Amino acid sequence: MHSNCQYVVFSDRAYNAIINESFKLHPNETGGILLGHILDNGCWIVMEVLPPGWNSVFQYAYFEYDERFVNYLAQSVATEYEQELSLLGLWHRHPGDNDIFSHTDNDTNRTFAELNIHGAISGLVNIDPTFRLTMFHVSHPLHYNKVEIEVGDSLIPVDYFKLKHYPEKGLNPMPPTHREITEGVLPNEQNGITLEINDNIQKSKIIGSKILSFLDSKYVFFLISLISLVITLFSQHLYNTAKGSAEGIKALYHVLYAKPGLDTFPVPYSVASFKVHFFIDCVWFFTLLSLLVALFVRYRKTLFAFAKDIKTLIP
């Protein structure tokens, strides 16, 4: 088998998916994952192109995959075929006529190339103003070789289009048997129990994934910022209401600093006013800090990529 890709053949469905995704997100960057086969004559066949996922980052000069979505979908789609598909590489769009990989692209392509002894393929799409796809074979250590592309189902062996289950195995194929029915339980009852358990497990997994998604660091910090802001505004409102009255300030001081169950000692108005104002300033600072952390966590990859690009421009 050739160690390098000689040319790439796209199925009609795969090539159409790249065009559709590029135009759908225009003018922002987007991309996808390539699945297919590697032949022993150096031909790489792309059967399927996966979308990048709901939680991807689409910007004019930056793109980031939804890794959890892509990993799951790749496993699902690859096993639908009688001859299961392999991970071949990826593609993404660049703005304007820029058909040169960035430093961030190099890191991503290197990662994909390391997954297969034959390397990977990586495509760049430009719309300047017409659609243009440029394909490269990526070897390891990192090296790019531009390769030709062809498109058409007629160029691909018919056997590669055969699906694993239907229609080859009929309309209602039997599932694989993993265990025998428990003795003393009727088949219908056993099936009912199994379906109920599987349904509960599935619901638990869905709830768990939603909780984990919500507890993602960027959402946690945004939530902390929101709670801090509410506390700050409420405290500021109480302070503005009470600042004309010495008793009001002292009462607010006791609410913020007094220990439950213990008598509070008399405190001078100046001390009470200072400590109340200091508390409000601290909460404002914590609110702004948590908001900045949340924004950093959300856009850290964009910032790192921008910093790398800036660094390359500095002599």
C-alpha positions as CSV (number, residue, x, y, z in Angstrom):
1,M,0.0,0.0,0.0
2,H,1.2,3.5,-0.8
3,S,2.4,5.4,2.2
4,N,1.1,8.6,0.7
5,C,-2.2,9.6,-0.8
6,Q,-2.1,9.9,-4.5
7,Y,-5.6,11.3,-5.1
8,V,-8.9,11.7,-3.3
9,V,-12.3,10.5,-4.6
10,F,-15.5,12.0,-3.0
11,S,-18.9,10.4,-3.2
12,D,-21.6,12.7,-4.4
13,R,-23.1,12.9,-0.9
14,A,-19.7,13.7,0.7
15,Y,-18.8,16.5,-1.7
16,N,-22.3,18.0,-1.5
17,A,-22.1,18.0,2.3
18,I,-18.9,20.2,2.1
19,I,-20.5,22.7,-0.3
20,N,-23.7,22.8,1.8
21,E,-21.9,23.4,5.1
22,S,-19.6,26.1,3.5
23,F,-22.5,28.1,2.1
24,K,-24.7,27.6,5.1
25,L,-22.2,29.3,7.5
26,H,-20.9,31.9,4.9
27,P,-18.9,34.0,5.5
28,N,-17.8,32.3,8.8
29,E,-15.3,29.5,9.0
30,T,-16.7,25.9,9.4
31,G,-15.5,22.4,8.7
32,G,-16.1,18.7,9.0
33,I,-14.7,15.2,9.4
34,L,-13.9,12.9,6.5
35,L,-14.7,9.1,6.7
36,G,-14.0,6.5,4.1
37,H,-11.4,4.0,2.8
38,I,-7.7,3.9,1.9
39,L,-7.0,1.7,-1.2
40,D,-3.7,0.0,-1.9
41,N,-3.2,2.1,-5.1
42,G,-2.9,5.4,-3.2
43,C,-6.6,6.3,-3.7
44,W,-8.4,7.7,-0.7
45,I,-12.2,7.4,-0.9
46,V,-14.3,9.8,1.1
47,M,-17.7,8.3,1.6
48,E,-19.1,10.5,4.4
49,V,-18.5,14.0,5.6
50,L,-19.6,14.7,9.2
51,P,-20.9,18.2,10.3
52,P,-18.9,19.9,13.1
53,G,-21.6,19.9,15.7
54,W,-24.0,22.2,17.6
55,N,-21.4,23.6,20.0
56,S,-18.8,24.4,17.4
57,V,-17.3,27.9,17.3
58,F,-18.0,29.6,14.0
59,Q,-16.1,32.9,13.4
60,Y,-14.9,34.8,10.4
61,A,-11.2,33.8,10.9
62,Y,-11.5,31.0,13.6
63,F,-13.3,27.7,13.8
64,E,-13.5,25.0,16.5
65,Y,-15.1,21.6,16.4
66,D,-17.6,20.2,18.8
67,E,-15.4,17.3,19.8
68,R,-17.9,15.3,21.8
69,F,-20.5,15.5,19.0
70,V,-18.0,14.6,16.3
71,N,-16.6,11.6,18.2
72,Y,-20.0,10.2,18.8
73,L,-21.2,10.7,15.2
74,A,-18.1,9.3,13.7
75,Q,-18.5,6.0,15.6
76,S,-22.2,5.9,14.7
77,V,-21.9,6.6,10.9
78,A,-18.7,4.5,10.4
79,T,-20.5,1.3,11.6
80,E,-23.6,1.7,9.4
81,Y,-21.7,0.3,6.4
82,E,-21.0,-3.3,5.7
83,Q,-17.4,-2.3,5.1
84,E,-16.9,0.0,8.1
85,L,-15.5,3.4,7.4
86,S,-12.2,4.7,8.7
87,L,-11.2,8.2,9.9
88,L,-9.4,9.9,6.9
89,G,-9.0,13.5,8.0
90,L,-10.8,16.8,8.0
91,W,-11.6,19.9,6.1
92,H,-12.4,23.5,7.0
93,R,-13.0,26.8,5.3
94,H,-10.6,29.7,5.2
95,P,-11.6,33.4,4.6
96,G,-11.0,34.9,1.2
97,D,-8.4,33.2,-1.0
98,N,-6.2,32.2,1.9
99,D,-5.3,28.5,1.2
100,I,-2.3,28.2,3.6
101,F,-2.7,26.4,6.9
102,S,-2.2,28.5,10.1
103,H,-0.1,27.4,13.0
104,T,-3.3,26.2,14.8
105,D,-4.2,24.2,11.6
106,N,-0.7,22.6,11.7
107,D,-1.2,21.4,15.2
108,T,-4.6,19.9,14.4
109,N,-3.4,18.3,11.2
110,R,-0.4,16.8,13.0
111,T,-2.7,15.3,15.6
112,F,-4.8,13.6,12.8
113,A,-1.7,12.4,10.9
114,E,-0.4,10.7,14.1
115,L,-3.6,8.6,14.3
116,N,-2.9,6.6,11.2
117,I,0.4,5.1,9.9
118,H,-0.6,6.4,6.4
119,G,-1.1,10.0,7.7
120,A,-4.3,12.0,7.0
121,I,-5.9,14.2,4.4
122,S,-6.9,17.8,5.1
123,G,-8.9,20.1,2.9
124,L,-9.2,23.9,2.7
125,V,-12.3,25.5,1.2
126,N,-12.2,29.0,-0.2
127,I,-15.1,31.0,-1.7
128,D,-13.3,33.7,-3.7
129,P,-16.0,34.2,-5.0
130,T,-16.7,30.7,-6.3
131,F,-16.4,27.5,-4.3
132,R,-12.9,25.9,-4.3
133,L,-11.6,22.9,-2.4
134,T,-7.9,22.1,-2.1
135,M,-6.8,18.8,-0.6
136,F,-3.5,17.9,1.0
137,H,-2.0,14.7,2.3
138,V,-0.5,15.2,5.7
139,S,2.3,12.9,6.8
140,H,4.1,12.5,10.1
141,P,6.5,14.3,10.8
142,L,4.3,17.2,9.5
143,H,4.6,17.6,5.7
144,Y,2.0,18.6,3.2
145,N,1.6,17.2,-0.3
146,K,-1.2,18.7,-2.5
147,V,-3.3,16.0,-4.2
148,E,-5.9,16.0,-6.9
149,I,-9.6,15.3,-6.3
150,E,-12.3,13.6,-8.2
151,V,-16.0,13.4,-7.5
152,G,-18.7,10.8,-8.4
153,D,-20.4,7.7,-7.1
154,S,-19.5,6.0,-10.3
155,L,-15.8,6.1,-9.5
156,I,-16.3,4.2,-6.2
157,P,-16.8,0.4,-6.0
158,V,-20.4,-0.6,-5.6
159,D,-19.6,-2.8,-2.6
160,Y,-18.6,0.3,-0.6
161,F,-22.1,1.6,-0.6
162,K,-23.7,-1.5,0.9
163,L,-25.2,-0.9,4.3
164,K,-24.7,-3.3,7.2
165,H,-28.4,-4.1,7.9
166,Y,-30.9,-3.0,5.3
167,P,-31.7,-4.0,2.6
168,E,-29.2,-6.8,2.6
169,K,-30.6,-8.4,5.7
170,G,-34.2,-7.7,5.1
171,L,-36.8,-5.3,6.5
172,N,-36.8,-6.8,10.0
173,P,-33.5,-8.4,10.9
174,M,-33.1,-10.2,14.2
175,P,-30.9,-8.5,16.8
176,P,-27.9,-10.4,18.2
177,T,-28.7,-12.5,21.3
178,H,-26.6,-11.6,24.3
179,R,-28.1,-13.7,27.0
180,E,-30.8,-16.3,27.7
181,I,-34.1,-15.5,29.2
182,T,-34.1,-15.9,33.0
183,E,-35.8,-19.1,34.1
184,G,-39.3,-18.7,35.6
185,V,-40.0,-15.4,33.9
186,L,-42.3,-15.2,30.9
187,P,-40.8,-13.8,27.7
188,N,-43.2,-10.9,27.6
189,E,-42.5,-10.0,31.2
190,Q,-38.8,-10.3,30.7
191,N,-38.9,-8.0,27.6
192,G,-41.0,-5.5,29.6
193,I,-38.5,-5.5,32.4
194,T,-35.6,-5.1,30.1
195,L,-37.2,-2.3,28.1
196,E,-38.1,-0.5,31.3
197,I,-34.6,-0.8,32.7
198,N,-33.0,0.3,29.4
199,D,-35.4,3.3,29.2
200,N,-34.5,4.3,32.8
201,I,-30.8,4.0,32.1
202,Q,-31.2,6.1,28.9
203,K,-33.1,8.8,30.8
204,S,-30.4,8.8,33.5
205,K,-27.7,9.2,30.8
206,I,-29.5,12.1,29.2
207,I,-30.0,13.8,32.5
208,G,-26.4,13.2,33.5
209,S,-25.1,14.6,30.2
210,K,-27.3,17.7,30.5
211,I,-26.0,18.3,34.1
212,L,-22.3,17.8,32.9
213,S,-22.9,20.2,30.0
214,F,-24.4,22.8,32.4
215,L,-21.6,22.3,34.8
216,D,-19.1,23.2,32.1
217,S,-16.6,25.7,33.6
218,K,-17.7,28.6,31.4
219,Y,-21.4,28.3,32.6
220,V,-20.4,27.9,36.2
221,F,-18.4,31.2,36.2
222,F,-21.2,32.9,34.3
223,L,-23.7,31.7,37.0
224,I,-21.3,32.8,39.8
225,S,-21.1,36.2,38.1
226,L,-24.9,36.5,37.9
227,I,-25.4,35.5,41.6
228,S,-22.6,38.0,42.6
229,L,-24.2,40.7,40.6
230,V,-27.6,40.2,42.3
231,I,-26.0,40.2,45.7
232,T,-24.0,43.4,44.9
233,L,-27.0,45.3,43.5
234,F,-29.1,44.3,46.5
235,S,-26.4,45.3,49.0
236,Q,-25.9,48.6,47.1
237,H,-29.6,49.3,47.2
238,L,-29.7,48.7,51.0
239,Y,-26.6,50.9,51.5
240,N,-28.1,53.8,49.4
241,T,-31.3,53.5,51.4
242,A,-29.5,53.5,54.8
243,K,-26.6,55.8,54.3
244,G,-28.5,58.9,55.4
245,S,-29.1,57.3,58.8
246,A,-26.5,56.2,61.3
247,E,-28.9,53.6,62.7
248,G,-29.6,52.2,59.3
249,I,-25.9,51.8,58.5
250,K,-25.3,50.1,61.8
251,A,-28.2,47.8,61.2
252,L,-26.8,46.9,57.8
253,Y,-23.4,46.3,59.3
254,H,-24.9,43.9,61.9
255,V,-26.7,42.0,59.0
256,L,-23.4,41.6,57.1
257,Y,-20.9,41.0,59.9
258,A,-22.7,39.9,63.1
259,K,-22.3,36.3,64.2
260,P,-25.6,34.5,64.8
261,G,-26.3,33.7,68.4
262,L,-23.9,36.2,69.9
263,D,-24.5,39.7,71.2
264,T,-23.0,42.4,69.1
265,F,-20.9,45.2,70.6
266,P,-21.7,48.8,69.8
267,V,-19.8,49.9,66.8
268,P,-19.0,53.5,65.7
269,Y,-20.8,54.8,62.7
270,S,-17.6,55.5,60.8
271,V,-16.4,51.9,61.2
272,A,-19.8,50.5,60.3
273,S,-20.0,52.7,57.2
274,F,-16.5,51.8,56.1
275,K,-17.0,48.0,56.5
276,V,-20.3,48.0,54.7
277,H,-18.9,50.0,51.8
278,F,-15.8,47.7,51.8
279,F,-18.1,44.6,51.6
280,I,-19.9,46.1,48.6
281,D,-16.6,46.9,46.8
282,C,-15.4,43.4,47.4
283,V,-18.5,41.9,45.9
284,W,-18.3,44.2,42.9
285,F,-14.7,43.1,42.4
286,F,-15.6,39.4,42.7
287,T,-18.4,39.9,40.2
288,L,-16.1,41.5,37.6
289,L,-13.4,38.9,38.2
290,S,-15.7,35.9,37.8
291,L,-17.1,37.5,34.6
292,L,-13.6,38.0,33.2
293,V,-12.7,34.3,34.1
294,A,-15.9,33.1,32.4
295,L,-15.1,35.1,29.2
296,F,-11.5,33.8,29.2
297,V,-12.7,30.2,29.6
298,R,-15.2,30.6,26.8
299,Y,-12.8,32.2,24.3
300,R,-9.4,30.9,25.5
301,K,-8.7,28.9,22.3
302,T,-9.5,31.9,20.2
303,L,-7.2,34.1,22.3
304,F,-4.4,31.5,22.1
305,A,-4.7,31.1,18.4
306,F,-4.7,34.9,18.0
307,A,-1.6,35.1,20.2
308,K,0.2,32.5,18.1
309,D,-0.6,34.4,14.9
310,I,0.6,37.7,16.4
311,K,3.8,36.0,17.6
312,T,4.6,34.9,14.0
313,L,4.3,38.5,12.8
314,I,6.9,39.8,15.3
315,P,10.4,39.6,13.8
